[in-house]
Amino acid sequence: MKFFHLSDLHIGKQLNGYSLKENQEAVLNQIVNYAVTEKPDVILICGDIYDKTAPSAEAYTLFGGFLNALSMIRPQPSVLIIAGNHDSPERLSYAGSFLEKHSIHLSVMPPQNQNEYLKKVVLSDQYGPVNFYLMPFLKPGYVRNLFPDSQPEGYENAIKEVLTREAIDTRERNVLLSHQFYTGGSTDPETCESEQAVIMAGGLDRVNVSVLPPFDYVALGHLHGPQKVSTDWIRYCGTPFKYSISEEHHRKGITVIEMGAKGELPACEVLPLGGIQDVRRERGTLKEVLSRADDKNRHDFVSVTLTDEDEPYRIREQLKEVYDYLLELKVDNVRTREKMMEEEERVSVLNPLEAFQQFYKAVSGEEMTKEAYEAMEKIVQEAKEEEGL
């Protein structure tokens, strides 16, 4: 069985105020074209379909057109979609029963009651059934009603307990779709600026892959860089387009998985994707940066760092005459580095946890215990979530 592994479409996202509609439309059209030629049996979309919980009409139209184009392919691939942390379950699930009649399956919330389980879609090929388990983004509070006698502590235990409830037949091939921050051992996956805002302080949302049952493949969403976690069969596919300057060197693409018989390792390849514009950095003197512009790259989204010791005249104006989409302008020279060092020495800004640690010691006369620190860590994170930080 062949399937496309996609995630984090972030339809409707802007880059420093610039619309990405044309670039997103371009990569979605490339995915459809690949589906026509590659003929996948299934297309997995592992969360963060939209960039905001209240998408614009334009974003709805773009994603609707993408699903419609996939439904026109023959043979028609099944499409399995889970909600991510950016998605509104209510909005994403709209017309779900209608879509299911067209082989488009949605799962927007984990089980809420004790008689509910993860959505399971069973597809078959010449080797028998493949069981796809759809686990949308979850917080421990989402599954509180499943465990009235013993509430799971933290994200890792919540996911472990939710999966333990499932009757997974390990004699058959099983695939999990999940949208969380998974780690392997003591090593954290590679992250970038575009997702660090939603990764929790202190690692409260980290889930070690050791809690996962023996799935034959785990299709992950949430992180923007394509990468495996601990083993070849647990993978983040990454975003189809670059959503921050920190993704400059990412090679975006579709992760294509082909599963043989039970016990065989899945085969993996990547089909490249690219938007109309690139997202990249330019560094050097103003003269050097301007000289590197040509008809192919002047329309890219560009972050510029100038190294001139003497500030040139009308810097921003000169750059905008050459580069159409200037994301940011930085200056890195002796003067700015000295100023930065002075400011770092002069101002020490404490994060909320550090400030509370100092307050606790001042009031009680002793250091916080590990248990007290972890309790405060949870309180700070919950406050951030309430404020949408």
Buried (B, 14 or more C-beta within 10 A) or exposed (E): BBBBBBBBBBBBBEBEEBEBBEBBBBBBEBBBEBBEEBEBBBBBBBBBBBBBBEBBEEBBEBBEBBBEBBBEBEEBBBBBBBBBBBBBBEBBBEEBEEBEEBBBBBBBBBBEEEEBBBBBBEBEBEBEBBBBBBBBBBBBEBBEEBBEEEBBEBBBBBBBBBBEBBEBEEEBBBBBBBBBBBBBEEEBBBBBEBBEEBBBBBBBBBBBBEBBBEBBBBBBBBBBBBBBBBEEBBBBBBBBBBBBBBBBEBEBBBBBBBBBEBEEEBEBEBBEBBBBBBBBBBEBBBEEBBEEBEEEBBBBBBBBBBBBEEEEEEBEEBBEEBBBBBBEBEBEBEEEEEEEEEEEEEEEEEEBBEEBBEEBEEEEEEEBEEEBBBEBBBEBBBEEEEEEE
